[in-house]
Structures are given as C-alpha cells and as structure tokens.
Amino acid sequence: SELSVSYAHSFNKKSDIFLYLAYPGEPALGPAAFVHRPSGFFNPDAPLSHHWVDATHITFGVATLGYRYGNWKIEGSSFTGREPNENRYDFDRPRFDSWSGRLSFNPTAKWAFQASHGFIKQPEVLHPGEDINRTTASATFSTNDKNERFTNITALWGLNKSKGHTGENAVLVEGSRSIKRTTFYGRYEWVQKSAEELALNENVFDHDALFPVHAFTAGTPYGLFKKRNTRVALGGQLSIYVRDQELASLYGKSPMAGQIYLRIYPGTVGR
C-alpha cells in the first residue's frame, strides 16, 4: 500500500520543510484513511463515506511538498487521479495529472484538524472523462491514558462534485473507548448516494437523483489473548440503516446487518 521516501529540513524548532515521494502512496487530501484512524480501528467494515473522503489513500505516483510552522502545516501534492485497478499485486502507470492542497492544525497533543481540496482526474475506470473535485474537513480527538484506557473520536465531512452533476455529501462521526481488553465503538454516517451508485434502474429512477442514507453501527470486541505483540479478539456489531422513502420497496422498512468476527491484529506500543 505504500513505497515512499521523504526528506525534511528543519530551520529551527518551530519551522521545517519536507518533500515526500511515493509509488504508491497518499497525497495531501483528506484526514487519515479509515484503515489508520484509531477511532475506527476496531470496526471491521469500511465506512460508506470512503469514496467521499479518503479513497486516494493508495495512489500510484505522489509528490508532496509541505511546510510546517508551529502547530500549523500546509501541503501541496501532484498525484495520479486514476484509482488502482483490480490487479492489486502489480504497479499502475503514474500519471501526475491531479493536484491537492491541505491545511492542518494540531493545537494540542489530543486534537488534530484538517481541511483539504483536490482535483482528481478521471478516478473511475467506468467513468472515462469524468473528473472529481473533492473537498474535505475533519476533527480528531485522541487520548492515551495510563492503565490501558484509550478514547478516540473523529468527525469528518466530504464532498464530491463533478461537472454537470449535483455535489454529493457525506458526514461521519465515529468513536471508540478501550479499557484494557474491552472496546466499545460506534459510527454514524449520512451519505448522499446516486441512482447509479445504488445500481438502480434508471428507467424508473432519475439518473441525477440523490438518495440520503443513514447508517448507525455499534459494536464491541474483547481481547482473548496476546502472543508477544500479536493480539486476538472476538467481537460483534450491529448496523441499522435508514433509507430514502423511495427505496422502501427495494430495501425494506428497516434494513439491518449483524456480524460476529475474530480479529488478529498487531498491538500498539504501551498496550
């Protein structure tokens, strides 16, 4: 998922400049991807908002230049807009046809804020000629208390806008609380899905119509045992979805989903 090199030059304790080159890697667009966010670490499902916020987290060809002053950081990237194809074990051609910019602010060790915007050249192979303008904003809160107690919360917003189409929004709020072996987590999402995204019959539904989808998820894993720095946990979660009234005949009154899972994962330092 990443092969990169970076160089940073410090002018003083408050100021430095850095260069990041990757093939593949992640441009300066959006918050930390869902697979790396502590607030969503224990949820085995990718969020519905993934393609509204952090779908560029694996990009074949990235060059980023950034500058930090105190708790502020500004970055600009040139990268490949086309998302990786279905052959996940090869290398795609770098294009450097897209750009992004991100402003970050970390006022304390517990808080992180970012706002970013990017132009993505033809990200979807099924939509040749369709470019995306993506805008995101997020806030993250994390604490690492003593006695193996952790709290992580993320709130984010993403917007995809393509020429000739209405902008599609997504909002996510997720959090987790870990106390030694036990973690409780939850996630709420509101996403605007198009008829095409939902694979609806466009002879029945307007091609440009947007359908709001709400999703609520709650779950908990329990750590069974650890071996050195590898941990095994057994968990379960329940998701409830609230769909647009027009979709009731397809999805029912109250769509639900449940999971029981076994998770094998590396432990973090201090846990």
C-alpha positions in Angstrom: 0.0 0.0 0.0 3.0 2.3 0.2 6.5 2.6 -1.1 7.9 6.0 -0.3 10.8 8.2 0.6 10.7 11.6 2.4 13.2 14.3 3.4 12.7 17.0 6.0 14.9 20.1 6.6 14.5 21.9 9.9 15.1 25.6 10.0 14.5 25.8 13.8 12.3 24.1 16.4 9.2 25.8 15.1 9.7 25.6 11.3 10.6 22.9 8.8 10.0 22.0 5.1 9.6 18.5 3.7 9.4 16.5 0.5 7.5 13.2 0.1 7.7 10.9 -3.0 5.7 7.7 -3.2 4.9 4.9 -5.7 2.4 4.1 -4.3 1.5 6.4 -1.5 -1.0 9.0 -0.3 -1.5 12.6 -1.4 -2.3 15.5 0.9 -6.1 15.1 0.6 -8.4 14.2 3.5 -7.9 13.0 7.0 -6.1 9.8 8.0 -7.6 7.0 5.9 -10.2 4.8 7.7 -7.8 1.9 8.0 -5.4 4.1 10.0 -7.9 6.0 12.2 -7.8 4.9 15.8 -11.5 5.9 16.2 -12.5 3.3 13.5 -9.7 0.7 14.1 -11.9 -1.9 15.7 -14.8 -1.7 13.2 -14.1 -4.4 10.5 -16.2 -2.5 7.9 -15.1 0.2 5.6 -17.3 3.3 6.0 -19.8 4.3 3.4 -18.1 7.6 3.1 -14.8 6.2 2.0 -15.0 7.4 -1.6 -16.1 10.9 -0.4 -13.1 11.4 1.8 -10.1 9.1 1.7 -10.3 6.9 -1.5 -6.9 8.3 -2.6 -5.0 6.6 0.2 -3.3 4.2 -2.3 -2.2 6.2 -5.3 0.4 5.2 -7.9 2.5 8.3 -8.1 2.6 11.0 -5.5 4.8 14.1 -4.9 4.1 16.3 -1.9 5.8 19.4 -0.8 5.0 20.8 2.7 5.9 23.4 5.2 5.3 23.4 9.0 5.3 26.4 11.3 4.5 25.7 14.9 1.2 23.7 15.1 0.3 24.6 11.5 1.2 22.7 8.4 0.4 23.4 4.7 1.0 20.8 1.9 0.5 20.5 -1.8 0.5 17.3 -3.9 0.7 16.3 -7.5 -0.6 12.7 -8.0 -2.3 10.2 -10.2 -6.0 10.6 -10.2 -6.9 7.1 -11.5 -7.7 4.7 -8.7 -5.8 1.4 -8.6 -7.2 -1.3 -10.9 -8.4 -4.8 -9.8 -4.9 -6.3 -10.2 -3.7 -5.4 -6.7 -0.3 -7.1 -6.9 1.1 -5.1 -9.8 2.1 -1.4 -10.3 -0.1 1.0 -12.3 1.3 3.7 -14.6 2.0 7.0 -12.8 0.3 10.0 -14.4 0.7 13.0 -12.1 -2.5 14.6 -13.6 -4.2 15.6 -10.4 -3.5 18.0 -7.5 -4.5 18.7 -3.9 -3.8 21.1 -1.0 -4.3 20.6 2.7 -4.1 22.8 5.8 -3.6 21.1 9.1 -3.7 22.4 12.7 -2.8 20.4 15.8 -3.4 22.8 18.8 -2.5 20.1 21.4 -1.4 16.5 21.5 -5.0 15.4 21.7 -6.6 17.4 18.8 -6.0 17.4 15.0 -7.9 19.4 12.4 -7.5 19.5 8.7 -9.2 21.0 5.6 -8.3 20.0 2.1 -9.4 20.2 -1.6 -8.3 18.3 -4.6 -8.9 17.9 -8.3 -8.9 14.2 -9.3 -8.5 13.3 -13.0 -10.8 10.5 -14.1 -10.6 8.4 -10.9 -13.1 5.7 -12.0 -12.3 3.5 -15.0 -16.0 3.0 -15.5 -16.4 6.8 -16.0 -13.9 7.9 -18.6 -13.8 11.6 -18.9 -15.4 12.3 -15.6 -13.2 14.4 -13.2 -13.9 14.9 -9.5 -13.4 17.9 -7.3 -13.2 16.7 -3.7 -13.4 18.8 -0.6 -12.9 17.5 3.0 -12.7 18.7 6.6 -12.2 16.8 9.8 -11.5 16.9 13.5 -9.9 14.2 15.6 -9.6 13.8 19.3 -7.4 11.1 21.0 -6.3 10.3 24.5 -3.9 7.6 25.6 -4.4 7.4 29.4 -2.5 5.2 31.7 -3.8 1.8 32.7 -4.7 0.9 29.1 -7.5 3.3 28.6 -7.9 4.9 25.2 -10.5 7.3 23.8 -10.6 8.2 20.1 -13.2 10.3 18.2 -13.4 11.5 14.6 -15.9 13.8 12.9 -15.5 14.4 9.1 -17.2 15.8 6.1 -16.5 15.1 2.4 -18.0 16.5 -0.9 -17.6 15.1 -4.4 -18.5 17.4 -7.3 -18.3 16.5 -11.0 -19.1 18.8 -13.9 -22.8 18.8 -14.7 -23.8 16.9 -11.6 -25.1 18.0 -8.2 -22.5 17.7 -5.4 -22.7 14.6 -3.2 -22.0 15.0 0.5 -21.0 12.6 3.3 -20.8 13.0 7.0 -19.3 10.6 9.5 -18.9 10.6 13.3 -17.2 7.7 15.0 -15.6 6.9 18.3 -14.2 4.2 20.4 -13.4 3.7 24.1 -10.9 1.0 25.1 -10.5 -0.3 28.7 -7.8 -2.9 28.8 -9.2 -5.9 26.9 -12.6 -4.5 26.1 -13.5 -1.8 23.5 -16.8 -0.1 22.7 -17.2 1.7 19.4 -19.9 3.4 17.4 -20.2 5.0 14.0 -22.9 7.3 12.4 -22.9 8.2 8.7 -25.1 10.2 6.4 -24.2 9.8 2.7 -25.9 11.0 -0.5 -25.9 8.1 -2.9 -26.8 8.5 -6.6 -29.1 6.1 -8.6 -26.0 4.8 -10.4 -24.1 4.2 -7.1 -27.0 2.2 -5.8 -27.3 0.2 -9.1 -30.9 1.4 -9.5 -32.9 1.0 -12.7 -32.5 4.4 -14.4 -35.7 3.8 -16.4 -37.5 4.1 -13.0 -35.3 6.5 -11.1 -33.8 9.8 -12.3 -30.1 9.4 -13.2 -29.2 12.6 -11.3 -31.3 11.9 -8.2 -29.6 11.7 -4.9 -30.8 9.4 -2.1 -29.8 10.1 1.5 -28.7 7.0 3.5 -28.2 7.0 7.3 -26.2 4.2 8.9 -25.8 3.6 12.7 -23.3 0.9 13.9 -22.4 -0.2 17.4 -20.1 -3.0 18.4 -17.6 -4.4 20.9 -14.6 -6.7 20.7 -13.0 -8.5 23.7 -9.3 -9.4 23.7 -8.9 -13.2 24.1 -5.2 -13.4 24.3 -1.9 -11.9 23.1 1.3 -13.5 22.0 4.2 -11.1 22.1 2.9 -8.1 20.1 0.1 -10.0 18.3 -3.4 -9.9 19.7 -6.6 -11.9 19.0 -10.1 -10.5 19.8 -13.6 -11.8 19.4 -16.2 -9.2 18.6 -19.7 -8.4 17.3 -21.5 -5.5 15.9 -25.0 -4.4 14.7 -25.8 -1.9 12.0 -29.1 -0.2 11.3 -29.8 1.7 8.1 -32.4 4.4 7.4 -33.0 4.8 3.7 -35.0 7.2 1.5 -38.7 6.5 1.3 -38.4 5.9 -2.5 -36.2 2.9 -1.8 -38.5 1.2 0.6 -39.7 -1.3 -2.0 -36.1 -2.4 -2.6 -34.5 -2.3 0.9 -37.5 -2.8 3.2 -38.6 -0.8 6.1 -35.6 -1.1 8.4 -32.5 -2.7 6.8 -30.2 -4.2 9.4 -26.9 -6.1 9.4 -25.0 -8.0 12.1 -21.6 -9.5 12.4 -19.6 -11.8 14.6 -15.8 -11.7 13.9 -12.4 -12.9 15.0 -9.8 -10.2 14.7 -6.0 -10.8 14.6 -4.0 -7.6 14.8 -0.7 -6.1 16.0 -0.8 -4.5 19.4 0.2 -0.8 19.8 3.1 0.4 22.0 2.1 0.5 25.6 -0.9 -1.8 25.2 
